[in-house]
Amino acid sequence: MSTTRLAHGELVVDVLPERGLDLGAASFGGRRFSWQSPLGHVPWQGTFARSFGGGLLVTCGLRNVGAPSEGQPQHGWYSSLAARDVEIAADSATGTIVDAEVPGPTLVLERRISVDGSCVRIVDSVRNAGTRAEPAPLLYHVNLLWNQVEIDSHEVVPRDADARAGGWHAAGEPGPERVYEHVGATRAIVDGDGVRVTVRSDLPRLWQWIHPDYGVLGIEPANCSVLGRGHDRAEGRLPVLAPGEARTSTLEIAVEAA
């Protein structure tokens, strides 16, 4: 699978045009701080679980996030979609991703990635190009190597019994994944080996994913839950775009020596 490398100063990030212009391996000062799964960066293999290579960013959406729901697969189709009209410079990239069924809904995402010496910035605009209102959930799955984490939430809500049985500050013993919502959080600070990463977004919700078997921490800004769009619809919290409506979101991943 083809990759493109963006670099500025000590920060180096791989971009994956065939996977929605998401981000692959990332390093700062020669130290990799992004987590990579045993699959590595592979072309789409038909399902999210068989295609999840990790990397600094995996975008989830644009029509479902989390559990399969209302005929949409786990985390939607975004990660299976190749970017179009891609333009690459030394420290920036732009492209368009179309999530559509014919006949059916069409959501269009315009993405701009920029890298300076200490920050990766993503600006996305999602537009409903169809003729009916459409659900438009979005989650940024930021995958990091880690030793400790600090999140400025005022309440932490475990997703399930596995999360309640563990904690969110450390990986803990080998076992199942643990997921938490951090209510009211504005940022997460993650310390790894010699690198400190700060994640911020203007999306209104923040989820945390821990899988102790893999030593990975996921910081996940979102506009939705991770329980599928049917759950959000039942709660009255499903993000929807009217015909022609667009929504802009940003993600900033700042890096410094720890």
ROVEX-447115 format. One line per 4 residues: their letters; for each residue x, y, z of N, C-alpha, C. Coordinates in steps of 0.02 Angstrom, whole numbers, padded with zeros to 5 digits. Example, Ala and Ser with C-alpha at 12.3 -4.5 7.8 and 13.67 -1.06 7.14 Angstrom:
ROVEX-447115
AS = 00660/-00284/00390/00615/-00225/00390/00660/-00165/00390 ~ 00642/-00112/00354/00684/-00053/00357/00645/00002/00394
This chain:
ROVEX-447115
MSTT = 00042/-00060/00000/00000/00000/00000/00044/00062/00000 ~ 00026/00111/-00041/00068/00170/-00047/00061/00215/00015 ~ 00117/00246/00033/00117/00296/00086/00154/00358/00063 ~ 00137/00414/00093/00171/00477/00079/00195/00505/00145
RLAH = 00256/00531/00146/00285/00555/00209/00285/00631/00211 ~ 00258/00658/00266/00261/00729/00279/00311/00741/00336 ~ 00350/00794/00332/00400/00807/00383/00411/00881/00391 ~ 00423/00901/00453/00443/00970/00468/00482/00968/00533
GELV = 00544/00990/00531/00585/00986/00591/00594/00914/00613 ~ 00581/00900/00676/00591/00833/00704/00529/00788/00697 ~ 00475/00816/00671/00412/00779/00667/00403/00749/00598 ~ 00392/00683/00595/00384/00647/00532/00321/00604/00537
VDVL = 00277/00609/00487/00213/00574/00487/00201/00543/00419 ~ 00181/00479/00417/00161/00447/00355/00086/00457/00343 ~ 00068/00470/00281/-00001/00480/00261/-00022/00423/00215 ~ -00084/00400/00223/-00109/00341/00187/-00166/00361/00140
PERG = -00152/00381/00079/-00205/00402/00033/-00257/00348/00019 ~ -00237/00284/00018/-00284/00230/00004/-00330/00214/00062 ~ -00315/00243/00121/-00357/00232/00180/-00384/00299/00205 ~ -00413/00338/00158/-00448/00399/00177/-00403/00455/00199
LDLG = -00340/00456/00178/-00292/00507/00198/-00283/00508/00274 ~ -00287/00448/00304/-00271/00441/00375/-00195/00441/00385 ~ -00173/00436/00448/-00103/00442/00465/-00075/00376/00489 ~ -00017/00358/00464/00017/00296/00484/00069/00309/00538
AASF = 00129/00284/00527/00182/00290/00577/00200/00364/00587 ~ 00214/00382/00649/00234/00450/00666/00291/00448/00716 ~ 00341/00491/00706/00398/00494/00751/00417/00566/00764 ~ 00450/00576/00821/00475/00642/00841/00546/00635/00867
GGRR = 00592/00669/00835/00662/00662/00855/00688/00592/00848 ~ 00661/00555/00799/00682/00486/00787/00647/00435/00831 ~ 00603/00456/00875/00566/00410/00920/00494/00402/00894 ~ 00474/00341/00879/00406/00329/00857/00359/00334/00917
FSWQ = 00305/00371/00910/00257/00377/00964/00188/00350/00945 ~ 00177/00334/00881/00114/00304/00860/00118/00228/00869 ~ 00059/00199/00884/00055/00126/00891/00036/00095/00824 ~ 00066/00037/00810/00048/-00001/00750/00026/-00071/00769
SPLG = -00028/-00095/00740/-00054/-00161/00755/-00012/-00215/00721 ~ -00022/-00279/00739/00015/-00332/00704/00001/-00335/00629 ~ -00055/-00308/00606/-00070/-00308/00535/-00025/-00259/00496 ~ -00005/-00205/00529/00030/-00153/00493/-00017/-00117/00445
HVPW = 00011/-00077/00402/-00030/-00037/00356/-00042/-00077/00292 ~ -00102/-00103/00287/-00121/-00147/00232/-00181/-00117/00196 ~ -00193/-00137/00133/-00255/-00116/00100/-00316/-00144/00138 ~ -00374/-00114/00126/-00436/-00136/00158/-00447/-00210/00145
QGTF = -00463/-00248/00198/-00472/-00320/00194/-00544/-00342/00202 ~ -00591/-00296/00200/-00662/-00314/00201/-00698/-00299/00265 ~ -00662/-00300/00322/-00691/-00282/00386/-00642/-00239/00425 ~ -00668/-00202/00472/-00624/-00158/00512/-00573/-00199/00551
ARSF = -00595/-00253/00583/-00550/-00292/00626/-00492/-00323/00586 ~ -00504/-00342/00523/-00452/-00372/00482/-00410/-00320/00445 ~ -00427/-00257/00454/-00393/-00203/00417/-00363/-00150/00463 ~ -00371/-00158/00529/-00351/-00106/00577/-00275/-00109/00588
GGGL = -00239/-00066/00553/-00167/-00066/00559/-00141/-00020/00613 ~ -00186/00016/00646/-00162/00066/00694/-00137/00126/00657 ~ -00079/00152/00678/-00055/00215/00652/-00081/00273/00693 ~ -00055/00333/00678/-00072/00390/00720/-00146/00407/00718
LVTC = -00179/00400/00660/-00249/00417/00655/-00286/00368/00611 ~ -00341/00340/00637/-00390/00303/00598/-00457/00340/00607 ~ -00485/00364/00553/-00548/00400/00555/-00606/00350/00553 ~ -00655/00360/00597/-00714/00315/00600/-00775/00356/00581
GLRN = -00818/00329/00539/-00877/00362/00513/-00883/00343/00439 ~ -00915/00380/00397/-00948/00442/00412/-01021/00431/00428 ~ -01043/00366/00425/-01114/00352/00436/-01126/00308/00496 ~ -01072/00283/00527/-01079/00246/00590/-01012/00247/00626
VGAP = -01016/00246/00692/-00957/00241/00735/-00972/00189/00789 ~ -00922/00146/00802/-00930/00096/00854/-00964/00033/00829 ~ -01007/00005/00871/-01038/-00059/00856/-01078/-00056/00791 ~ -01081/-00111/00752/-01124/-00113/00692/-01195/-00093/00711
SEGQ = -01228/-00055/00667/-01293/-00028/00685/-01330/-00006/00622 ~ -01395/-00021/00620/-01440/00001/00567/-01412/-00014/00497 ~ -01382/-00073/00491/-01355/-00096/00427/-01286/-00069/00410 ~ -01257/-00029/00454/-01190/-00002/00444/-01139/-00042/00484
PQHG = -01079/-00053/00457/-01030/-00096/00491/-00995/-00061/00549 ~ -00955/-00099/00586/-00914/-00071/00639/-00873/-00012/00613 ~ -00881/00044/00646/-00843/00105/00630/-00854/00132/00560 ~ -00908/00109/00527/-00924/00136/00461/-00877/00113/00407
WYSS = -00882/00147/00348/-00843/00128/00289/-00783/00173/00277 ~ -00774/00225/00317/-00723/00275/00300/-00654/00245/00287 ~ -00633/00201/00330/-00565/00174/00325/-00554/00133/00262 ~ -00607/00114/00229/-00602/00075/00167/-00597/00118/00105
LAAR = -00604/00184/00112/-00611/00229/00055/-00546/00263/00037 ~ -00528/00262/-00026/-00469/00297/-00051/-00485/00371/-00060 ~ -00436/00413/-00044/-00444/00485/-00055/-00438/00501/-00129 ~ -00474/00553/-00151/-00472/00577/-00219/-00440/00646/-00221
DVEI = -00417/00666/-00280/-00391/00734/-00290/-00338/00751/-00237 ~ -00294/00704/-00225/-00243/00712/-00172/-00188/00758/-00197 ~ -00170/00806/-00155/-00113/00850/-00169/-00066/00847/-00109 ~ -00002/00837/-00123/00049/00827/-00071/00103/00879/-00078
AADS = 00122/00909/-00022/00181/00952/-00018/00227/00923/00036 ~ 00282/00957/00050/00330/00930/00098/00300/00922/00167 ~ 00256/00968/00187/00229/00967/00254/00153/00974/00256 ~ 00119/00958/00200/00046/00962/00200/00017/00916/00147
ATGT = -00047/00900/00156/-00083/00858/00108/-00156/00876/00110 ~ -00189/00871/00053/-00261/00882/00049/-00292/00827/00005 ~ -00356/00815/00016/-00391/00767/-00025/-00465/00764/-00008 ~ -00501/00726/-00047/-00574/00719/-00040/-00591/00646/-00032
IVDA = -00637/00631/00015/-00661/00563/00026/-00737/00564/00018 ~ -00763/00519/-00023/-00835/00515/-00036/-00862/00450/-00007 ~ -00910/00455/00038/-00944/00398/00068/-01015/00398/00041 ~ -01029/00351/-00005/-01093/00354/-00041/-01119/00284/-00056
EVPG = -01185/00281/-00064/-01219/00223/-00094/-01258/00248/-00154 ~ -01261/00208/-00207/-01296/00229/-00268/-01348/00177/-00286 ~ -01413/00193/-00281/-01439/00256/-00256/-01436/00258/-00179 ~ -01433/00318/-00151/-01432/00324/-00079/-01395/00386/-00057
PTLV = -01374/00387/00007/-01342/00447/00036/-01273/00459/00006 ~ -01252/00522/00008/-01184/00541/-00011/-01158/00592/00039 ~ -01105/00573/00074/-01069/00619/00118/-00999/00630/00090 ~ -00977/00692/00088/-00912/00710/00059/-00870/00744/00113
LERR = -00810/00717/00123/-00763/00747/00171/-00704/00777/00134 ~ -00690/00840/00148/-00630/00874/00123/-00581/00879/00181 ~ -00520/00853/00170/-00470/00850/00224/-00408/00889/00206 ~ -00383/00926/00255/-00317/00959/00250/-00275/00938/00309
ISVD = -00215/00913/00296/-00166/00894/00347/-00107/00942/00342 ~ -00085/00968/00399/-00025/01009/00399/00019/00988/00457 ~ 00085/00990/00446/00134/00970/00495/00183/01027/00504 ~ 00192/01049/00567/00248/01094/00580/00296/01058/00627
GSCV = 00343/01092/00656/00394/01058/00694/00370/01023/00757 ~ 00310/01039/00780/00287/01010/00843/00213/00991/00843 ~ 00179/00994/00786/00106/00981/00786/00083/00954/00718 ~ 00037/00906/00721/-00001/00884/00663/-00071/00911/00671
RIVD = -00096/00944/00618/-00163/00974/00622/-00204/00947/00564 ~ -00264/00923/00581/-00313/00898/00533/-00373/00945/00533 ~ -00393/00968/00475/-00455/01006/00468/-00499/00970/00419 ~ -00558/00949/00440/-00605/00912/00398/-00670/00952/00390
SVRN = -00696/00951/00330/-00763/00977/00318/-00805/00920/00289 ~ -00859/00902/00323/-00904/00849/00301/-00968/00882/00276 ~ -00988/00865/00214/-01047/00895/00183/-01095/00840/00160 ~ -01159/00851/00173/-01211/00807/00148/-01229/00829/00077
AGTR = -01205/00789/00028/-01218/00805/-00042/-01282/00773/-00068 ~ -01320/00741/-00023/-01382/00709/-00043/-01442/00753/-00036 ~ -01501/00724/-00044/-01563/00761/-00044/-01604/00750/00020 ~ -01579/00709/00066/-01613/00696/00129/-01565/00706/00187
AEPA = -01591/00721/00246/-01550/00725/00306/-01518/00657/00319 ~ -01454/00658/00339/-01417/00596/00349/-01379/00597/00415 ~ -01377/00540/00452/-01332/00534/00509/-01261/00544/00486 ~ -01221/00579/00528/-01151/00594/00510/-01106/00591/00571
PLLY = -01102/00532/00604/-01057/00525/00661/-00984/00524/00639 ~ -00940/00547/00682/-00869/00552/00666/-00828/00542/00729 ~ -00775/00501/00724/-00730/00490/00780/-00659/00486/00754 ~ -00613/00521/00788/-00542/00518/00773/-00507/00469/00820
HVNL = -00484/00413/00793/-00453/00359/00832/-00377/00369/00831 ~ -00351/00405/00882/-00280/00422/00886/-00246/00368/00928 ~ -00198/00332/00898/-00169/00272/00927/-00097/00284/00949 ~ -00084/00277/01014/-00020/00298/01042/00012/00244/01084
LWNQ = 00079/00244/01083/00118/00208/01133/00117/00250/01197 ~ 00117/00217/01256/00107/00258/01316/00134/00226/01379 ~ 00150/00270/01426/00165/00250/01495/00114/00278/01544 ~ 00092/00339/01532/00041/00369/01575/00001/00420/01536
VEID = -00059/00436/01564/-00104/00482/01530/-00138/00527/01581 ~ -00151/00589/01559/-00188/00637/01600/-00243/00667/01556 ~ -00305/00663/01580/-00362/00690/01542/-00402/00734/01589 ~ -00420/00794/01566/-00451/00844/01611/-00527/00839/01613
SHEV = -00554/00779/01616/-00626/00769/01619/-00651/00783/01690 ~ -00716/00799/01695/-00747/00807/01762/-00787/00745/01782 ~ -00794/00698/01735/-00826/00634/01750/-00801/00582/01701 ~ -00788/00520/01726/-00766/00466/01683/-00818/00410/01686
VPRD = -00844/00391/01627/-00898/00342/01624/-00874/00279/01588 ~ -00867/00223/01625/-00847/00160/01592/-00901/00136/01544 ~ -00880/00107/01487/-00928/00083/01438/-00964/00021/01461 ~ -00929/-00023/01498/-00957/-00089/01514/-00923/-00118/01575
ADAR = -00939/-00180/01591/-00911/-00213/01651/-00835/-00220/01648 ~ -00808/-00234/01588/-00736/-00240/01582/-00702/-00174/01601 ~ -00729/-00119/01578/-00701/-00054/01595/-00708/-00038/01669 ~ -00766/-00056/01698/-00776/-00044/01769/-00728/-00085/01812
AGGW = -00709/-00143/01787/-00665/-00187/01825/-00592/-00164/01825 ~ -00575/-00121/01779/-00506/-00096/01775/-00504/-00021/01789 ~ -00451/00011/01767/-00444/00083/01776/-00420/00114/01711 ~ -00421/00180/01708/-00404/00214/01645/-00335/00245/01646
HAAG = -00301/00245/01704/-00236/00278/01708/-00178/00236/01683 ~ -00186/00170/01681/-00130/00125/01662/-00158/00066/01623 ~ -00113/00033/01585/-00135/-00023/01543/-00160/-00081/01585 ~ -00126/-00097/01640/-00146/-00153/01682/-00125/-00219/01654
EPGP = -00151/-00272/01684/-00133/-00340/01664/-00166/-00358/01597 ~ -00138/-00407/01561/-00169/-00429/01499/-00243/-00447/01509 ~ -00283/-00431/01460/-00355/-00443/01466/-00392/-00407/01411 ~ -00458/-00402/01418/-00499/-00372/01365/-00489/-00297/01360
ERVY = -00512/-00269/01304/-00509/-00196/01295/-00553/-00161/01347 ~ -00535/-00099/01361/-00574/-00057/01407/-00586/00011/01374 ~ -00648/00035/01380/-00667/00097/01348/-00702/00142/01398 ~ -00684/00206/01397/-00712/00255/01443/-00731/00318/01405
EHVG = -00786/00351/01427/-00800/00418/01403/-00777/00468/01456 ~ -00741/00519/01434/-00718/00571/01478/-00761/00633/01466 ~ -00809/00643/01511/-00858/00696/01502/-00827/00763/01518 ~ -00836/00811/01473/-00810/00878/01484/-00737/00888/01470
ATRA = -00704/00838/01443/-00632/00843/01430/-00617/00890/01372 ~ -00562/00926/01377/-00540/00970/01324/-00474/00947/01293 ~ -00438/00903/01328/-00374/00879/01301/-00351/00818/01339 ~ -00307/00780/01307/-00274/00723/01339/-00198/00731/01329
IVDG = -00160/00719/01382/-00087/00722/01380/-00060/00652/01393 ~ -00021/00627/01346/00003/00558/01348/00079/00559/01348 ~ 00109/00527/01399/00181/00521/01403/00202/00451/01380 ~ 00249/00449/01333/00279/00387/01310/00353/00388/01326
DGVR = 00392/00350/01288/00464/00347/01300/00498/00406/01267 ~ 00508/00459/01307/00543/00518/01283/00501/00566/01243 ~ 00436/00553/01236/00392/00596/01196/00328/00609/01235 ~ 00306/00671/01235/00241/00690/01264/00195/00713/01208
VTVR = 00134/00686/01207/00086/00701/01154/00024/00732/01186 ~ 00001/00788/01159/-00060/00820/01182/-00110/00819/01125 ~ -00170/00792/01138/-00222/00785/01088/-00280/00832/01105 ~ -00298/00874/01057/-00355/00920/01065/-00399/00917/01003
SDLP = -00464/00929/01013/-00510/00932/00957/-00569/00976/00976 ~ -00604/01003/00926/-00664/01040/00941/-00727/00996/00940 ~ -00718/00931/00930/-00776/00885/00935/-00797/00881/01009 ~ -00862/00871/01023/-00888/00882/01090/-00878/00825/01140
RLWQ = -00858/00765/01116/-00851/00709/01161/-00781/00680/01155 ~ -00758/00645/01210/-00692/00614/01209/-00696/00545/01240 ~ -00674/00495/01201/-00672/00426/01222/-00599/00404/01229 ~ -00589/00354/01271/-00523/00325/01282/-00527/00249/01273
WIHP = -00481/00222/01234/-00478/00149/01222/-00412/00123/01246 ~ -00414/00070/01285/-00355/00036/01310/-00360/-00037/01291 ~ -00307/-00064/01260/-00304/-00136/01252/-00238/-00161/01281 ~ -00240/-00189/01342/-00178/-00208/01375/-00139/-00263/01339
DYGV = -00173/-00303/01299/-00137/-00356/01263/-00089/-00327/01211 ~ -00103/-00265/01188/-00064/-00235/01135/-00024/-00174/01157 ~ -00033/-00153/01219/00004/-00095/01244/-00016/-00030/01210 ~ -00078/-00024/01189/-00100/00034/01151/-00149/00076/01190
LGIE = -00145/00141/01180/-00193/00188/01207/-00225/00225/01148 ~ -00291/00225/01146/-00327/00263/01096/-00359/00324/01128 ~ -00343/00383/01103/-00378/00445/01122/-00425/00461/01064 ~ -00490/00470/01080/-00541/00468/01027/-00591/00526/01032
PANC = -00573/00585/01009/-00623/00638/01004/-00678/00618/00955 ~ -00740/00638/00971/-00797/00616/00930/-00855/00664/00939 ~ -00904/00657/00894/-00968/00693/00902/-01024/00645/00920 ~ -01007/00584/00943/-01056/00531/00951/-01031/00482/01004
SVLG = -01070/00429/01015/-01048/00376/01059/-01008/00325/01020 ~ -00987/00271/01053/-00954/00215/01020/-00999/00153/01020 ~ -01064/00165/01028/-01112/00111/01034/-01156/00103/00972 ~ -01140/00139/00919/-01177/00133/00857/-01231/00187/00851
RGHD = -01250/00201/00789/-01296/00257/00777/-01366/00243/00801 ~ -01386/00179/00805/-01452/00164/00832/-01457/00184/00905 ~ -01404/00171/00943/-01402/00191/01013/-01407/00267/01019 ~ -01369/00303/00978/-01370/00376/00981/-01439/00403/00961
RAEG = -01469/00371/00911/-01536/00393/00890/-01586/00385/00947 ~ -01582/00328/00982/-01628/00316/01038/-01618/00366/01094 ~ -01556/00389/01104/-01541/00438/01156/-01556/00510/01134 ~ -01573/00520/01070/-01583/00587/01045/-01519/00626/01035
RLPV = -01463/00590/01024/-01398/00623/01018/-01363/00606/00952 ~ -01399/00582/00903/-01369/00563/00839/-01352/00625/00798 ~ -01289/00635/00779/-01271/00692/00736/-01301/00683/00667 ~ -01333/00734/00641/-01367/00732/00576/-01349/00794/00537
LAPG = -01339/00786/00471/-01329/00842/00426/-01389/00848/00379 ~ -01416/00908/00373/-01470/00921/00325/-01441/00921/00254 ~ -01484/00914/00203/-01458/00918/00134/-01420/00983/00122 ~ -01359/00977/00096/-01317/01035/00083/-01279/01061/00142
EART = -01295/01038/00202/-01262/01063/00262/-01191/01034/00268 ~ -01145/01075/00293/-01076/01054/00304/-01057/01067/00377 ~ -01010/01027/00402/-00985/01034/00470/-00909/01029/00467 ~ -00875/01075/00500/-00802/01074/00503/-00779/01052/00572
STLE = -00727/01010/00574/-00698/00987/00637/-00622/00989/00631 ~ -00590/00996/00688/-00517/00999/00689/-00489/00950/00741 ~ -00430/00926/00727/-00392/00883/00772/-00321/00908/00773 ~ -00294/00918/00833/-00224/00939/00840/-00187/00889/00884
IAVE = -00131/00866/00860/-00088/00819/00897/-00020/00854/00904 ~ -00008/00880/00964/00054/00917/00977/00104/00871/01011 ~ 00168/00878/00993/00219/00832/01016/00278/00873/01042 ~ 00307/00848/01097/00368/00879/01125/00409/00825/01159
AA = 00472/00840/01171/00515/00794/01208/00492/00792/01281 ~ 00491/00733/01310/00469/00725/01379/00530/00722/01426
